Amino acid sequence: MTHDDPVATRRVELGERLSAVRARIVRACETVDRDPAEVTLIAVTKFFPASDIDLLVELGVTAIGENRDQEASAKLGSVSRREELTVHFIGQLQTNKAASVVRYADVVQSVDRPKLVAALDRAAAAHGVRPSVLVQVSLDPDGLGRGGARPEQARALADEVRGCDHLQLRGVMGVAPLGADPGQAFAKLREVAHGIRAGHEGATWISAGMSADLEAAVAHGATHLRVGSAILGSRQSHR
Ligand SMILES: *Cc1c(COP(=O)(O)O)cnc(C)c1O
């Protein structure tokens, strides 16, 4: 390897970090007797360039997450093997961005209110697509904080998604609150997920866990992990 080739250097760096994350997932699954094949790794590429996404695809990544519409819509046009990727939108979403998001997002994970459900359904119909949707559940003790519907409202929101012809209800997403035990938060999320699944058989996804808490998420039934900095490095230096 030539160390003065920045692309080659970055490929090695991403490859090493990705291997380490994959090893963590395998270990976490072994600990709780789960099959790693049940867990989808989503590389969260916000703040990082399209060239990094290209390298991740070369390294076998099949799903990426983005949290800002403007950045994602601009960036994804330059990704060379876009058709090999599932794109997850994971950020707070204004209704007036729904039309833009359905153009590139295969999955919208951050659906947290009825108005957004309606806007996404209309936008999906207009664009001729049928994106997958997760209901984002707030896991903060006071119900708010990092986005999401209150746990007691999640079921009704899931019913609304289910009633939309152009959206596919897949399950739930949650972010563990800062400074609290992520295991407790993910246990709550799993409980909400099971409540929703009781009414909607296809709603089997639980998106939980990030760089710092993916082990706890795996232990509490996560099917999708959203991992950014552990793969791509600190976002600070890229702002
Ligand atoms: C940025 C982000 C992540 C990834 O966080 P890391 O700590 O970098 O792994 C996961 N989920 C959401 C909703 C995010 O916005």
Ligand as a Chemical Component Dictionary entry (heavy atoms), coordinates in Angstrom:
data_LIG
# 
_chem_comp.id                   LIG 
_chem_comp.type                 NON-POLYMER 
_chem_comp.pdbx_formal_charge   0 
_chem_comp.three_letter_code    LIG 
# 
loop_
_chem_comp_atom.comp_id 
_chem_comp_atom.atom_id 
_chem_comp_atom.alt_atom_id 
_chem_comp_atom.type_symbol 
_chem_comp_atom.charge 
_chem_comp_atom.model_Cartn_x 
_chem_comp_atom.model_Cartn_y 
_chem_comp_atom.model_Cartn_z 
_chem_comp_atom.pdbx_ordinal 
LIG C1 C1 C 0 -25.741 10.285 14.069 1  
LIG C2 C2 C 0 -26.735 9.274  14.421 2  
LIG C3 C3 C 0 -26.350 7.944  14.700 3  
LIG C4 C4 C 0 -24.902 7.474  14.732 4  
LIG O1 O1 O 0 -24.294 7.886  15.917 5  
LIG P1 P1 P 0 -22.796 7.416  16.329 6  
LIG O2 O2 O 0 -22.734 7.685  17.779 7  
LIG O3 O3 O 0 -21.865 8.249  15.531 8  
LIG O4 O4 O 0 -22.684 5.978  16.009 9  
LIG C5 C5 C 0 -27.355 7.039  14.981 10 
LIG N1 N1 N 0 -28.663 7.398  15.001 11 
LIG C6 C6 C 0 -29.074 8.652  14.737 12 
LIG C7 C7 C 0 -30.520 8.977  14.784 13 
LIG C8 C8 C 0 -28.122 9.637  14.444 14 
LIG O5 O5 O 0 -28.529 10.878 14.186 15 
# 
loop_
_chem_comp_bond.comp_id 
_chem_comp_bond.atom_id_1 
_chem_comp_bond.atom_id_2 
_chem_comp_bond.value_order 
_chem_comp_bond.pdbx_ordinal 
LIG C1 C2 SING 1  
LIG C2 C3 SING 2  
LIG C2 C8 DOUB 3  
LIG C3 C4 SING 4  
LIG C3 C5 DOUB 5  
LIG C4 O1 SING 6  
LIG O1 P1 SING 7  
LIG P1 O2 DOUB 8  
LIG P1 O3 SING 9  
LIG P1 O4 SING 10 
LIG C5 N1 SING 11 
LIG N1 C6 DOUB 12 
LIG C6 C7 SING 13 
LIG C6 C8 SING 14 
LIG C8 O5 SING 15 
# 
